[in-house]
Amino acid sequence: MKTITTILLSAVLGLGASVAQADVSLADNSKILGKWKVTAESLGLDKQKKALSVSWEFQNNGNLRTVGEDTLGRTSEMDINIKYSVENGVIKKQVSPGREKFEDCSVVELEGNHMILRCKGLYLFMNR
């Protein structure tokens, strides 16, 4: 009996933890449209954040305009457009311009002017 109670309690606690970590499911792009400043990236929510100076603009036509400092290139600024869509509650964005490879980015948190995305193991922290 004690074993059954322990298993049930563990299952309930595990379910509660997974609900707390549940991603935000997007019905469409209406909640993300517009310009967002990507302020930091991290390998985990509780890991050290690396500061960024990049802006993303989700446009209604399915383009995601990315503008940021280009530290590795010849120009001082990177300005690219890639495709994106919202499907099955997640953002599907093009990995790089001209390639038809897409990655899923799930919205971990979306409250007012603050959003956290998880893209391929990398967390992106954004503000409007």
C-alpha positions as CSV (number, residue, x, y, z in Angstrom):
1,M,0.0,0.0,0.0
2,K,2.8,2.4,0.9
3,T,4.5,1.7,-2.5
4,I,1.3,2.5,-4.4
5,T,0.9,5.7,-2.5
6,T,4.5,6.7,-3.2
7,I,4.1,5.9,-6.9
8,L,0.8,7.9,-7.1
9,L,2.3,10.9,-5.3
10,S,5.4,10.8,-7.5
11,A,3.1,10.7,-10.6
12,V,1.1,13.7,-9.4
13,L,4.2,15.7,-8.5
14,G,5.7,14.9,-11.8
15,L,2.6,15.9,-13.7
16,G,2.5,19.2,-11.8
17,A,6.1,19.9,-12.7
18,S,5.5,19.2,-16.4
19,V,2.5,21.5,-16.4
20,A,4.6,24.3,-14.9
21,Q,7.2,23.8,-17.7
22,A,4.6,23.5,-20.4
23,D,5.1,25.6,-23.5
24,V,2.7,28.3,-24.8
25,S,0.8,26.9,-27.8
26,L,0.3,29.5,-30.5
27,A,-2.9,29.4,-32.5
28,D,-1.4,31.8,-35.2
29,N,1.2,34.6,-35.4
30,S,-1.0,37.3,-33.9
31,K,0.7,37.3,-30.5
32,I,4.3,37.5,-31.9
33,L,3.8,40.0,-34.8
34,G,6.1,43.0,-34.6
35,K,9.6,43.8,-33.5
36,W,11.3,42.0,-30.7
37,K,14.7,42.7,-29.2
38,V,16.7,39.5,-28.5
39,T,18.5,40.5,-25.3
40,A,20.2,37.2,-24.4
41,E,20.7,33.5,-25.2
42,S,21.3,30.6,-23.0
43,L,21.7,26.8,-23.1
44,G,19.0,26.5,-20.4
45,L,16.5,28.6,-18.5
46,D,18.7,28.4,-15.4
47,K,22.1,28.6,-17.2
48,Q,24.3,31.6,-17.7
49,K,22.9,34.1,-20.3
50,K,25.1,35.6,-23.1
51,A,24.0,39.1,-23.9
52,L,22.9,39.8,-27.5
53,S,22.1,42.9,-29.5
54,V,19.7,41.5,-32.2
55,S,16.2,42.4,-33.3
56,W,13.7,40.1,-34.8
57,E,10.6,41.4,-36.7
58,F,7.9,38.9,-37.3
59,Q,6.0,40.2,-40.3
60,N,2.5,39.3,-41.3
61,N,3.7,38.0,-44.7
62,G,5.7,35.1,-43.2
63,N,9.0,36.9,-43.2
64,L,11.2,37.2,-40.2
65,R,13.6,40.1,-40.5
66,T,16.7,39.7,-38.4
67,V,19.0,42.7,-37.7
68,G,22.1,42.5,-35.5
69,E,25.7,43.2,-35.1
70,D,27.9,41.2,-37.4
71,T,31.0,40.5,-35.4
72,L,32.4,37.9,-37.9
73,G,31.7,39.5,-41.2
74,R,33.0,42.5,-43.2
75,T,30.0,44.6,-42.5
76,S,29.2,46.0,-39.1
77,E,25.5,44.9,-39.4
78,M,23.7,41.8,-40.5
79,D,20.2,42.3,-42.0
80,I,18.5,39.2,-43.3
81,N,15.0,38.0,-44.1
82,I,14.0,34.4,-43.5
83,K,10.7,32.6,-43.7
84,Y,8.6,31.5,-40.7
85,S,5.2,30.2,-40.0
86,V,3.2,29.0,-37.0
87,E,2.2,25.4,-37.2
88,N,0.9,23.0,-34.5
89,G,1.5,25.7,-31.8
90,V,5.2,26.3,-32.6
91,I,7.2,28.7,-34.7
92,K,8.8,27.0,-37.7
93,K,11.6,29.3,-38.9
94,Q,14.1,28.9,-41.8
95,V,17.6,28.0,-40.5
96,S,19.3,30.3,-43.0
97,P,18.3,32.3,-46.1
98,G,18.0,30.3,-49.3
99,R,17.8,26.9,-47.6
100,E,14.6,25.0,-47.2
101,K,15.6,23.6,-43.9
102,F,13.4,24.7,-41.0
103,E,13.7,24.4,-37.2
104,D,11.0,24.4,-34.5
105,C,11.0,27.2,-31.9
106,S,8.5,26.7,-29.0
107,V,7.4,29.6,-26.9
108,V,8.3,28.8,-23.4
109,E,6.9,32.0,-21.9
110,L,4.8,34.8,-23.4
111,E,3.7,37.5,-21.0
112,G,3.0,41.0,-22.2
113,N,6.2,42.4,-23.8
114,H,8.4,39.5,-22.7
115,M,8.9,36.2,-24.6
116,I,11.3,33.2,-24.2
117,L,11.8,30.9,-27.1
118,R,13.4,27.5,-27.2
119,C,15.0,26.7,-30.5
120,K,17.1,23.6,-30.9
121,G,18.3,23.5,-27.3
122,L,19.0,27.3,-27.2
123,Y,16.8,29.6,-25.2
124,L,16.3,33.1,-26.6
125,F,15.1,35.9,-24.2
126,M,13.2,38.7,-26.0
127,N,11.4,42.0,-25.2
128,R,9.3,44.3,-27.3
